[in-house]
Amino acid sequence: MASGSEDKTIRLWDVQSGQCLKILQGHGKWVMSVAFSLDGQTLVSGGFDNKVRLWDVQTGQNTKILNGHQKRVYSVSFSPDGRLVASGSEDKTIRVWDVQRGRCQHTLNGHENTIWSVAFSPDGQSLASGSEDQTVRLWDVQTGQNIKILSGHNNWVWSVAYSPDGQTLVSGGFDQTLRFWSTQSGQSLKTVAGYTNWVWSVAFSPDGQTLVSGGLDQAVRLW
């Protein structure tokens, strides 16, 4: 497991023993988001120093620094094939990076405020983003074009997650709701209330039958 912290470090942990295996140092400010590549060999991180960093999990070495964002990076995500990384920033842009070359492949413009969350679809063809502008957007990864705008939240969208089959997207927001969307039509399928405070994080189970959410009301809920 990997964790990012206000102390500017990333720590790698052995899940079985609970022991810290490595401390990754390099970020100059808070580390806000970390994500493993699917093969587990590479870790990506984003932070308040405006940088995206790639790390070798075996050695703990920082292999690449991806520069381009002008403000804080709040969310990072690996594509399923491990070839691309997406990062969402306070500078209102999403950047899609070529991992091998360490170069920005696309800069996605359209959100009107901070991007809090980015997530690749299971097939790697689409990217979802949630923003302080109260919208969720779907993007074509190959072209960088915005293909759908999902409107319905009436406050910041903090977290987005694809179902394993890629047919459904869930978003959690500061309006205390979870929203289910059809990725094909962009239509809202369901709105789930139940939280009494902001929803910070959402994630699907591997079989797609259960959703877990965490919020500022200090509860974790299974749906």
C-alpha positions, -999 to 999 in steps of 0.1 A, spaced: 0 0 0 11 36 -7 2 67 13 9 104 7 12 129 34 13 165 45 49 158 57 59 157 19 67 120 19 52 89 4 54 57 24 52 21 10 37 -4 35 36 -41 38 -1 -49 42 4 -82 60 29 -70 86 20 -33 87 56 -24 84 69 6 64 90 -7 36 102 26 20 100 63 24 99 82 -9 112 117 -7 112 144 -34 80 164 -32 85 199 -18 51 202 -3 21 181 6 15 149 -14 -22 148 -22 -27 117 -44 -9 84 -52 -17 56 -75 -1 23 -86 3 11 -121 -17 -21 -128 15 -42 -127 25 -27 -94 60 -17 -106 54 21 -108 38 46 -85 26 81 -95 21 110 -71 9 145 -73 12 173 -48 11 209 -38 45 216 -54 26 215 -88 46 184 -98 37 148 -109 63 123 -100 69 87 -111 86 62 -88 101 28 -91 84 7 -64 112 -18 -60 140 7 -55 120 37 -42 138 59 -68 121 89 -84 124 80 -121 106 110 -137 93 145 -128 64 156 -150 63 194 -151 36 215 -166 9 223 -140 9 258 -128 -9 251 -95 -14 223 -70 -21 188 -83 -50 171 -65 -55 138 -83 -34 113 -103 -45 81 -121 -28 54 -142 -44 41 -174 -51 4 -172 -23 -4 -197 2 17 -176 12 38 -206 -5 70 -195 -10 90 -164 -37 116 -159 -34 145 -134 -60 170 -123 -50 204 -109 -60 236 -93 -50 253 -125 -83 240 -140 -66 216 -164 -61 179 -167 -29 167 -182 -25 133 -199 12 121 -198 31 96 -218 49 76 -191 78 63 -212 87 97 -226 77 117 -196 59 142 -218 25 158 -218 4 142 -245 -28 163 -240 -39 192 -219 -76 190 -213 -94 224 -209 -130 229 -201 -135 229 -163 -140 263 -148 -124 256 -115 -101 232 -96 -102 195 -107 -104 173 -76 -106 138 -91 -96 120 -123 -102 83 -132 -96 62 -163 -123 40 -177 -115 2 -175 -108 1 -212 -85 31 -210 -104 50 -238 -121 75 -216 -113 97 -186 -137 111 -160 -130 142 -140 -148 159 -111 -145 196 -103 -152 225 -80 -173 238 -109 -200 212 -98 -197 192 -130 -184 158 -140 -168 156 -175 -159 127 -197 -130 129 -221 -117 110 -251 -82 99 -241 -69 96 -277 -81 130 -289 -83 150 -257 -118 161 -266 -145 166 -239 -173 142 -250 -199 147 -222 -207 171 -194 -226 156 -165 -245 182 -146 -266 177 -115 -244 183 -84 -250 216 -67 -217 218 -50 -181 206 -56 -175 172 -70 -147 156 -50 -145 120 -62 -154 100 -93 -151 62 -100 -160 39 -129 -177 6 -125 -156 -24 -136 -177 -28 -168 -173 9 -176 -210 14 -181 -216 34 -149 -198 63 -133 -203 74 -97 -196 108 -83 -195 120 -47 -198 157 -38 -200 183 -12 -238 184 -18 -239 152 4 -250 130 -24 -238 101 -46 -248 102 -82 -249 73 -107 -244 82 -144 -247 63 -176 -213 67 -194 -230 60 -227 -258 86 -226 -244 109 -199 -278 107 -182 -282 106 -144 -294 71 -134 -298 76 -96 -292 100 -68 -285 86 -34 -288 107 -3 -278 95 32 -248 115 42 -252 145 65 -219 160 53 -196 161 23 -187 129 4 -150 127 0 -143 94 -17 -161 67 -37 -148 33 -50 -164 2 -66 -158 -34 -55 -141 -55 -82 -174 -73 -91 -192 -40 -95 -220 -50 -71 -210 -28 -42 -199 8 -38 -181 22 -8 -181 58 1 -164 79 28 -174 113 41 -169 141 65 -195 127 88 -169 101 98 -188 72 84 -179 47 57 -210 33 39 -215 3 16 -242 5 -10 
